[in-house]
Amino acid sequence: MQSTDSSLLPPEAINPYQHAARLFARQLQWDLTPSAWSSRRRLQSWRDRYSGQKAVIVCNGPSLNQTDLGPLENVFTFGLNKINLMFERSDFRPSCIVSVNHLVIEQNQEFFNTTPLPLFIDSAGVKWLKNRENVAFLRHGPEGFARDCSMTIFQGYTVTYVAMQLAFHMGFREVGLIGCDHNFAVSGPANKTVVSGTVDASHFDPNYFANGVQWQLPDLIESERSYLLAKKIFSEFGGRIVNCTVGGKLELFPRMGLEEFLNAPLLAKSSHD
């Protein structure tokens, strides 16, 4: 039998009890901070606020430049990460912005610290962001789908999955995706931190990750696992996630045009609600 090098195993595989204790201690440490208490209050205030409505998650793929954002004027939208790079050339403003990657939060901290838009930010962001009334910090927790995001959420290897959980938390049961190309111009080991080149061809803006900033390569396989769980949860509650992206390679969700999705009658409510 081939032996296993214990140095290659994750900490939880070597000593699961110690690992669990460490996670509990970190969670308790976060729970005792003022940012945790204020964020939990703010997140609870969003709970089920938009029951019976539709939402759209605005992802950051290059196809966003081919998408007519006009139909979103009166629709609740989740912007992701550096969506603000679009603001100089578009009148579109998302209803809120979600960002959970620490590199993105650090790089975009100047905007995050000045915008009045509601922000949902990973708790690591307390290092760079002021605890303002429009900021709710999210605590990364165990794998799963958080129907109540006020305690913990699972990042699911993509900020899009976090936005899906927040949408459910807010009461949305029908969610459309745009700009979710699920395809990147660069390749390499999933989740590896790399240094960007001079131009970014993987996002809607060439300066998104450019000129030597660090970013983490996508994990498309694990992202798909998360998407499948989100699809299952929304379906169980009588809802759906629809891919309204122009092109792209995400085929896990049914496809519809954006206006078709927005104009379609609401699905019947599930008895789970």
C-alpha positions in Angstrom: 0.0 0.0 0.0 1.3 3.4 -1.0 2.0 5.7 2.0 0.6 9.2 2.2 2.9 12.2 3.0 1.1 13.9 5.9 2.7 17.2 4.9 0.5 17.2 1.8 -2.7 16.9 3.7 -4.9 19.8 4.7 -4.9 20.6 8.5 -8.4 19.2 9.0 -7.3 15.8 7.6 -4.4 15.6 10.1 -6.2 16.8 13.2 -9.9 17.4 12.6 -10.6 18.3 16.2 -7.9 20.9 16.3 -9.0 22.3 13.0 -12.6 22.6 14.1 -11.6 24.3 17.4 -9.5 26.8 15.4 -12.5 27.6 13.1 -14.8 28.0 16.2 -12.3 30.3 17.8 -12.1 32.5 14.7 -15.8 32.6 14.4 -16.2 33.6 18.0 -13.6 36.3 17.7 -15.5 37.8 14.7 -18.8 37.5 16.5 -17.6 39.7 19.3 -16.6 42.6 17.1 -18.8 45.7 16.6 -18.6 45.1 12.8 -20.1 41.7 13.2 -23.0 43.0 15.3 -23.8 45.9 13.0 -23.5 43.8 9.9 -25.8 41.1 11.3 -28.4 43.8 12.0 -28.1 45.3 8.5 -28.3 41.9 6.9 -31.4 41.0 8.8 -33.0 44.3 7.6 -32.6 43.0 4.0 -34.3 39.6 4.8 -37.3 38.9 2.5 -37.5 42.6 1.5 -38.2 41.8 -2.1 -40.4 38.7 -2.1 -42.3 38.3 -5.3 -39.8 40.3 -7.4 -37.1 39.5 -9.9 -33.4 40.4 -9.6 -30.5 40.3 -12.0 -26.8 39.6 -11.1 -24.5 41.7 -13.3 -21.3 39.7 -13.7 -18.1 41.0 -15.1 -17.4 39.0 -18.3 -16.6 40.7 -21.6 -20.1 40.0 -22.9 -21.3 42.7 -20.6 -20.1 45.2 -23.2 -22.6 43.6 -25.7 -25.5 43.7 -23.2 -28.2 46.3 -23.3 -28.6 47.5 -19.7 -31.5 49.7 -20.4 -34.1 47.2 -19.4 -32.6 47.1 -15.9 -33.6 50.6 -15.0 -36.4 49.5 -12.6 -34.9 46.1 -11.6 -33.0 45.2 -8.5 -29.4 44.4 -9.6 -26.4 43.0 -7.9 -23.1 44.4 -9.2 -20.0 42.5 -8.5 -16.4 43.4 -7.5 -15.2 46.2 -9.8 -18.4 47.0 -11.6 -17.7 50.6 -10.9 -15.2 50.6 -13.7 -18.2 50.9 -16.0 -19.6 54.0 -14.4 -17.6 56.5 -16.4 -19.0 55.2 -19.7 -22.5 54.1 -18.6 -25.4 55.5 -16.6 -26.1 52.1 -15.2 -25.8 51.8 -11.4 -26.4 48.6 -9.6 -28.7 48.4 -6.6 -25.9 47.0 -4.5 -22.4 45.6 -4.9 -21.0 42.3 -3.7 -17.2 41.6 -3.2 -15.6 38.8 -1.3 -12.1 38.4 -2.7 -9.5 40.1 -0.5 -7.4 41.1 -3.4 -10.3 42.8 -5.1 -11.4 44.5 -1.9 -8.0 45.9 -1.2 -7.6 47.1 -4.8 -11.0 48.7 -4.9 -11.0 50.1 -1.4 -11.0 53.8 -2.4 -14.3 53.4 -4.3 -15.8 51.2 -1.6 -15.0 53.7 1.1 -16.7 56.5 -0.7 -19.7 55.1 -2.6 -23.2 55.4 -1.1 -24.3 52.2 -2.8 -25.1 49.3 -0.4 -22.1 47.0 -0.1 -21.9 43.3 0.9 -18.2 42.6 1.6 -16.3 39.7 3.0 -15.4 40.2 6.7 -11.7 40.3 5.7 -12.6 43.7 4.3 -12.5 45.3 7.8 -8.8 45.8 7.2 -9.5 48.3 4.4 -13.1 49.5 4.7 -14.8 51.7 7.2 -17.8 50.3 9.0 -20.4 52.5 7.5 -24.2 52.1 7.5 -24.2 51.0 3.9 -21.7 48.3 4.5 -22.6 44.7 5.6 -19.7 42.4 6.2 -20.2 38.7 5.3 -18.6 35.9 7.3 -17.3 33.0 5.2 -18.6 29.7 6.6 -19.0 26.0 5.9 -19.9 24.6 2.4 -23.5 24.9 1.5 -26.1 27.5 0.5 -27.1 30.1 3.0 -30.8 30.9 2.9 -30.1 33.4 5.8 -26.9 35.3 5.1 -26.8 37.1 8.5 -24.6 34.5 10.1 -22.4 32.9 7.5 -22.3 32.4 3.7 -20.2 30.0 1.6 -18.2 31.7 -1.1 -18.5 28.8 -3.5 -15.3 29.8 -5.4 -17.1 32.7 -7.1 -18.6 36.0 -6.0 -21.6 35.2 -8.3 -22.6 32.4 -5.9 -22.5 34.8 -3.0 -24.8 37.1 -4.9 -27.2 34.2 -5.5 -27.3 33.5 -1.7 -27.9 37.2 -1.0 -30.7 37.3 -3.6 -32.4 34.4 -1.9 -31.9 36.0 1.5 -33.7 39.1 0.2 -36.7 37.2 -1.0 -36.0 36.9 -4.7 -36.9 33.6 -6.2 -36.3 34.4 -9.9 -32.8 35.6 -10.7 -31.2 36.4 -14.1 -27.5 36.4 -14.9 -25.8 38.7 -17.4 -22.1 39.0 -18.2 -21.6 35.5 -16.7 -19.3 34.2 -19.5 -17.8 31.4 -17.4 -14.8 31.6 -19.7 -11.4 33.3 -19.2 -8.7 34.3 -21.6 -6.0 33.0 -19.3 -5.4 29.6 -17.9 -3.5 28.0 -15.1 -4.0 26.1 -11.8 -7.4 27.0 -10.2 -7.3 29.6 -7.4 -3.6 30.3 -8.0 -2.6 33.9 -7.3 -0.9 35.4 -10.4 0.3 38.8 -11.5 -1.7 40.4 -14.3 -0.4 41.6 -17.6 -0.8 45.0 -19.1 -4.4 44.4 -20.4 -7.2 42.2 -19.1 -9.1 40.3 -21.8 -11.2 38.2 -19.3 -13.4 41.0 -18.0 -15.5 43.8 -19.4 -12.9 46.5 -18.8 -9.2 46.1 -20.0 -8.1 47.6 -16.7 -10.0 45.2 -14.5 -6.9 43.2 -13.6 -4.1 44.9 -15.4 -0.7 46.5 -15.0 0.8 44.0 -12.6 -1.9 43.7 -9.9 -2.5 40.3 -8.3 -5.6 38.2 -8.9 -6.6 34.6 -8.4 -7.3 32.3 -11.4 -10.9 31.0 -11.5 -12.0 27.6 -10.4 -14.7 26.8 -13.0 -15.3 23.2 -11.8 -15.9 24.2 -8.2 -18.0 27.2 -9.3 -20.2 24.8 -11.3 -20.7 22.6 -8.2 -21.9 25.7 -6.3 -24.1 26.8 -9.2 -25.8 23.4 -9.2 -26.6 23.7 -5.5 -28.0 27.1 -6.1 -30.1 25.8 -9.0 -31.4 23.1 -6.7 -32.3 25.4 -3.8 -34.1 27.9 -6.0 -36.1 25.1 -7.7 -37.1 23.6 -4.4 -38.6 26.9 -3.4 -40.5 27.4 -6.6 -38.0 29.7 -8.2 -35.3 29.6 -10.9 -32.0 31.0 -12.0 -31.9 32.0 -15.7 -28.8 32.7 -17.8 -29.4 35.8 -19.8 -25.8 36.3 -20.8 -24.9 37.1 -24.4 -23.0 34.0 -25.4 -20.5 32.6 -22.9 -20.0 29.0 -21.8 -22.3 28.6 -18.8 -24.9 26.0 -19.8 -26.1 24.8 -16.3 -29.0 27.2 -16.2 -31.8 27.6 -18.8 -31.1 30.5 -21.2 -33.5 33.4 -22.0 -33.0 36.9 -23.4 -32.9 39.5 -20.7 -36.1 41.3 -21.7 -37.8 37.9 -22.1 -36.9 37.0 -18.6 -37.9 40.3 -17.1 -41.3 40.3 -18.9 -42.2 36.7 -18.3 -44.9 36.1 -15.6 -43.7 35.2 -12.2 -43.6 31.5 -11.4 -46.1 30.2 -8.9 -44.9 30.5 -5.3 -43.7 27.3 -3.6 -45.2 26.0 -0.4 -41.7 26.2 1.1 -42.0 29.9 1.4 
